[in-house]
Amino acid sequence: MSPSSNGDSPASVVGSMTMAGQAVPNAVRQYPLPNRDFTIEIPSPQLAPTANGVNTIKSPSTLKSARAPNFSREGILGSAQKARNLSQSSENRPDNVNVSNGYQKAPSEESTNPLKRRNTDAGVDYPRRRATIACEVCRSRKSRCDGTKPKCKLCTELGAECIYREPGIKLDAGDKLILERLNRIESLLQINMGLTGHTNGLGLSHNSPGMSNGTGLSGDNLMMQNPDAAGFVSVIPSGGLGTWSATATNNLSTMPKVHTNAALHLLQWPMIRDLVSRPYDPQILLQLEMAREPLHSLTKTPCVDLSNTTAYIEAYFDRVNVWYACVNPYTWRSHYRIALSNGFREGPESCIVLLVLALGQASLRGSISRIVPHEDPPGLQYFTAAWALLPGMMTSNSVLAAQCHLLAAAYLFYLVRPLEAWNLLCTTSTKLQLLLMTPNRVPVDQRELSERIYWNALLFESDLLAELDLPHSGVVAFEENVGLPCGFEGDEQEAVGRDDLWYFLAEIALRRLLNRVSQLIYSKDSLASTTSLEPIVTELDFQLTQWYESLPLPLQFPFTRTMLPDPVQTVLRLRFFACRTIIYRPYILAVLDNEQAILDPSVRDACTKCLEASIRQLEHISAHHAGHMPYLWQGALSIVSQTLLIMGATMSPSLNSILVSLVSHRDVIDQIINDVVMEIERYSVLSPSLSLSAEIIKEAEVRRRTFLSG
């Protein structure tokens, strides 16, 4: 049963976990991640009481040299490619039955949970027989590897260098259940398109694999042998570096090139288009950001105050690193010593330290939307000094150079400068692609860091592509070759903070689901009728519920109507409702276009779910401040789109009746909209695109009230 806002969180969420140490007010809750003695099995872990009665939770962090048996995506995909009984669709699934690989299973505590891992001595039930660890050549060619060392059979025949990656956890956090069901949804889509005459409307080729989740290097990619270097193998996507290849377009978990999911597309909907006095080109936000004045302070001579660095470093690891998870707390002291010896004037270590100081200081001031206009934002002096070092990093293709650009992009997101952040993300992506083209280019001790930088680049590029029509960097083509983060290595005594991964892993899984929604519902080839969308929407909502149920208990947010004290739970809950809104949003369009559509019970139910999720996103508008460090711009446009949706719904008699049933009093809707108008107005000074959004939402509310009063 999907989560509902009418009650508290599921019983599994009621339990709480006592954390060691005193909590820091307003700081992100820390979840300890032990770095040793770790193995993995498919059944999900539970909170285990220790000797002193304190509940602890096992972590994905692990020494890479002692990782558990490797779970590759190929193994997961293999199990999902088995035939399934399509008659067991999501809407017919009993509430007390789990479906896996076409068979019913009674629910149990041993169900699969990709985000939760625990120690076990039990054996592992692999989806199919494969080599425990495939070499890089076999992995990239999707060939079965016999696991022979030092050279497998295929590499011997090719005369290629046979490289085995260290054993690592390849579970796609929060995605395993989703991966296992993608074959079923793809089959549903193909059957549905066949019935409606859109045989290949979604670009799903008949010879595609049973699941289109893998974006990596398939048979369409080239294995290039360098004649001048014996045994040298390079893996390059068939479209070349930085291109949008066929491999990427067949992947349901990437943003489509053309889609209608952006906030301003709602201004073309019936009723909603009457709320603005003139039509708006969906490209207008991008044009405004392109014409924006650059940061003038970056031309000044950098001057930094190093008297309070300890507080800013602590703030970074307490409040910021949880969102990005891209700075190793175990090697930080070493980086700082190198930067100090260089006088913070050269080298990637100096650049990284300065950017950490900038983000740490910024995190202590709360939302940038509450800072006095024309006042220099906190951390700008450190960012200016780091900016002076970036040209040297621009021409370097090391992992640390990529890290510098990622952290600089993170600070630009904080400043609400999305296009400048995108430029730095493109540089990050280019460096990553050069490093990932050949497996041995990334030093072993930097592989974990490179994986985290990769996923950050992919996540934030997807966020930007959801609202702006930007070129795709092509970095998604290497997704199959990049593992998920498993934990930084280092001496516990040297750590300056905890290595928190749970939020980061959960966000990877949710962002991929959001991309699937854009691909299946909002891409140019997606289906239009509510009848044809029903199985797709049902499946996507089921996947969203599975994502929530796969979260570790400390991250499983309650579904109460009150604000949450934990910023991580707050952000995840807001992202959950944003995803649910866009899953069901096409049904609102159907009713705005034809009021009679609401007579269909399934349409009415879908509209109720959509409007409820929208209200839940907006009813406590200040809750969005919890995610303002990484998500202010993206979150503001999400707020605007949900508000336009609710405004249009109030102008439809049938949809308005649903809205009134979801709140305690009909005046609550007007108050929610008024609070949004005031909040977005505060953001208007931060960005020209948000300034326009504030104007649009303000004019729309005036015209809406005029319409209702008339």
Disulfide bonds with the S-S distance in Angstrom:
none
